[in-house]
Amino acid sequence: MSSPRIGPNAVTRVAEVLVERFGVQHMAAIFGRAGLSHYVDALPTQMIDEAEVIHLHAELRATLDASAARDVLREAGRRTGDYLLAHRIPRPVQGLLKCLPSALAARVLLAAITRHAWTFAGSGRFEVIGHTPVRVSISGNPLARAVHADAPQCDYYAATFERLFCALVSRSSTVVETCCEAAGAAACVFEVRWPRVAAGALAAAVSPEEHRAVAQ
């Protein structure tokens, strides 16, 4: 039976950020201690064993101070979102989502994320557990495995989700991990919020001329 696998972005984007912020030698040292020296000169382009991702993220936290490690993982997550927008989500679909009301766009996006959860959650289980506000969970989260902390640690996932919601649902979207297995929770839970425009406020924002144009 093959080992659970995760998309290469969880490694490649971390490498990019490390090189930019600390240099190639520092990146190579971290990858070497994580047992990933074979990726230093040729980053992966296919799905990889989730154990490799777990080892890299663990070594990152062991090498850098907590704040720096979280910053690197958050930027790597944001870049993963950029990659998905550029290469995995068709432009026509993106255009459609941007035209939909935010709540409906969120449901469509969540359905797509759920269908492709196997590419990022590995052996974990992704689930939508709420819509107002949007709440999703990853139970058995591989990136929280063997991590022990007092606060949520899954900045990589939070930043990836936030980038997608900002681009496709609302530019003001924020994603906060409210519960984390690394801090003793039963699952890692991420809450997505964006400003909701009340119907009355939306109507008030439309000019009388626009009302007449619609009526005609």
Wavefront OBJ file of the C-alpha trace (Angstrom):
o trace
v 0.000 0.000 0.000
v 1.450 3.386 -1.029
v 2.072 6.118 1.517
v -0.254 9.149 1.640
v 0.947 11.908 -0.651
v 0.785 15.709 -0.746
v 1.270 18.162 -3.597
v 4.824 19.489 -4.097
v 3.910 23.097 -3.266
v 4.268 22.314 0.448
v 7.994 21.850 -0.286
v 8.740 24.016 -3.307
v 7.197 27.216 -1.939
v 9.011 26.767 1.375
v 12.270 26.436 -0.569
v 11.554 29.632 -2.506
v 10.898 31.657 0.631
v 13.945 30.274 2.447
v 16.245 31.140 -0.467
v 14.871 34.679 -0.715
v 15.064 35.393 3.000
v 18.058 33.386 4.184
v 20.020 32.300 1.113
v 20.621 29.050 -0.742
v 23.057 27.642 1.809
v 20.605 28.039 4.683
v 17.839 26.450 2.631
v 20.120 23.556 1.697
v 21.081 23.020 5.343
v 17.448 22.844 6.464
v 16.543 20.497 3.619
v 19.562 18.340 4.414
v 18.642 17.940 8.074
v 15.093 17.083 6.996
v 16.472 14.298 4.778
v 15.537 16.145 1.597
v 18.946 16.931 0.118
v 17.788 15.384 -3.158
v 15.432 18.335 -3.618
v 18.029 21.094 -3.210
v 19.047 21.078 -6.881
v 15.813 19.688 -8.322
v 12.614 20.588 -6.504
v 9.724 18.136 -6.829
v 7.097 18.596 -9.514
v 4.861 15.631 -8.652
v 2.971 14.472 -5.557
v 5.371 13.511 -2.755
v 5.254 11.338 0.354
v 3.574 13.304 3.130
v 6.393 12.212 5.469
v 8.776 14.425 3.511
v 6.542 17.441 4.063
v 6.183 16.626 7.753
v 9.973 16.364 8.165
v 10.626 19.634 6.337
v 8.076 21.659 8.285
v 9.319 20.145 11.555
v 12.937 20.995 10.727
v 11.914 24.513 9.781
v 10.369 25.010 13.213
v 13.412 23.461 14.907
v 15.876 25.710 13.043
v 14.129 29.082 13.012
v 12.541 30.901 15.913
v 8.799 30.469 16.168
v 7.889 33.814 14.585
v 10.256 33.400 11.638
v 9.099 29.835 10.976
v 5.455 30.896 10.952
v 6.233 33.808 8.629
v 7.985 31.466 6.188
v 5.097 28.989 6.238
v 2.518 31.719 5.801
v 4.331 33.186 2.808
v 4.747 29.681 1.365
v 1.005 29.164 1.763
v 0.233 32.459 0.037
v 2.460 31.458 -2.870
v 0.746 28.101 -3.059
v -2.515 29.974 -3.495
v -0.907 32.034 -6.255
v 0.216 28.844 -7.986
v -3.264 27.330 -7.810
v -4.789 30.483 -9.278
v -2.243 30.564 -12.089
v -2.170 26.873 -12.984
v -4.995 24.858 -11.454
v -8.189 26.928 -11.421
v -9.361 27.734 -14.984
v -9.708 31.420 -15.803
v -13.375 31.100 -16.851
v -14.178 29.499 -13.486
v -12.361 32.301 -11.674
v -14.313 34.878 -13.667
v -17.600 33.198 -12.816
v -16.814 33.050 -9.091
v -15.950 36.745 -9.034
v -19.364 37.559 -10.506
v -21.321 35.545 -7.957
v -22.537 36.837 -4.589
v -19.841 36.132 -2.010
v -21.807 33.498 -0.100
v -22.568 31.546 -3.269
v -18.998 31.914 -4.561
v -17.757 30.557 -1.234
v -19.938 27.457 -1.524
v -18.721 26.764 -5.058
v -15.094 27.274 -4.030
v -15.506 25.046 -0.972
v -16.958 22.290 -3.140
v -13.911 22.481 -5.412
v -11.502 22.477 -2.455
v -13.270 19.442 -1.005
v -12.962 17.540 -4.287
v -9.227 18.202 -4.377
v -8.500 17.842 -0.648
v -6.535 14.657 -1.308
v -3.843 16.808 -2.955
v -3.073 18.819 0.188
v -4.437 17.001 3.234
v -2.587 13.713 2.701
v -3.792 11.220 5.280
v -5.873 13.939 6.953
v -9.583 14.465 6.389
v -10.840 17.816 5.081
v -14.424 18.787 5.847
v -16.659 21.841 5.562
v -18.316 22.230 8.964
v -20.041 25.611 8.654
v -21.086 28.324 6.212
v -21.919 31.403 8.328
v -19.129 31.994 8.952
v -17.350 29.522 6.722
v -15.552 26.919 8.828
v -13.469 24.029 7.549
v -11.520 21.390 9.392
v -8.643 18.994 8.797
v -8.649 16.057 11.185
v -5.586 13.869 11.406
v -3.703 16.829 9.952
v -0.240 15.607 8.882
v 1.297 19.074 9.272
v 0.217 19.223 12.922
v 1.412 15.718 13.676
v 4.075 15.510 16.390
v 3.857 19.290 16.857
v 3.147 20.513 20.384
v 2.334 24.174 20.955
v 0.129 26.508 22.953
v -1.326 28.188 19.846
v -2.465 27.088 16.363
v 0.428 26.302 14.029
v -1.040 25.628 10.577
v -0.121 28.947 8.943
v 0.636 27.225 5.642
v -2.937 26.014 5.210
v -4.490 29.214 6.594
v -2.552 31.388 4.143
v -3.405 29.164 1.182
v -7.113 29.291 1.990
v -6.963 33.047 2.563
v -5.294 33.702 -0.791
v -7.976 31.741 -2.635
v -10.868 33.387 -0.796
v -9.383 36.859 -1.294
v -9.021 36.258 -5.019
v -12.326 34.490 -5.682
v -14.838 35.396 -2.958
v -13.996 38.734 -1.313
v -10.805 40.783 -1.339
v -11.367 41.405 2.374
v -11.415 37.714 3.346
v -9.420 36.645 6.382
v -8.684 33.119 7.540
v -7.892 32.321 11.165
v -7.102 28.907 12.565
v -9.271 28.770 15.687
v -8.408 25.236 16.848
v -5.313 23.154 16.180
v -4.359 19.559 16.828
v -0.879 20.814 17.716
v -2.477 22.621 20.676
v -4.541 19.625 21.748
v -7.724 20.095 19.717
v -9.512 17.197 18.060
v -9.056 18.802 14.627
v -7.550 21.862 13.014
v -10.373 24.330 12.318
v -10.105 27.344 10.035
v -12.642 30.168 10.048
v -13.119 32.360 6.973
v -14.711 35.782 7.297
v -15.374 38.720 5.000
v -17.564 41.840 5.349
v -21.208 41.095 4.636
v -23.142 43.843 2.855
v -26.691 44.160 4.144
v -29.397 44.298 1.499
v -30.466 47.775 2.633
v -26.930 49.109 2.472
v -26.466 47.628 -0.984
v -29.670 49.244 -2.230
v -28.652 52.593 -0.761
v -25.367 52.414 -2.643
v -27.215 52.272 -5.995
v -28.066 55.646 -7.487
v -31.618 56.554 -8.631
v -30.347 56.600 -12.216
v -29.105 53.041 -11.841
v -32.466 51.995 -10.364
v -34.263 53.469 -13.397
v -31.848 51.793 -15.809
v -32.512 48.412 -14.236
v -36.249 48.981 -14.261
v -36.196 49.733 -17.965
l 1 2 3 4 5 6 7 8 9 10 11 12 13 14 15 16 17 18 19 20 21 22 23 24 25 26 27 28 29 30 31 32 33 34 35 36 37 38 39 40 41 42 43 44 45 46 47 48 49 50 51 52 53 54 55 56 57 58 59 60 61 62 63 64 65 66 67 68 69 70 71 72 73 74 75 76 77 78 79 80 81 82 83 84 85 86 87 88 89 90 91 92 93 94 95 96 97 98 99 100 101 102 103 104 105 106 107 108 109 110 111 112 113 114 115 116 117 118 119 120 121 122 123 124 125 126 127 128 129 130 131 132 133 134 135 136 137 138 139 140 141 142 143 144 145 146 147 148 149 150 151 152 153 154 155 156 157 158 159 160 161 162 163 164 165 166 167 168 169 170 171 172 173 174 175 176 177 178 179 180 181 182 183 184 185 186 187 188 189 190 191 192 193 194 195 196 197 198 199 200 201 202 203 204 205 206 207 208 209 210 211 212 213 214 215 216
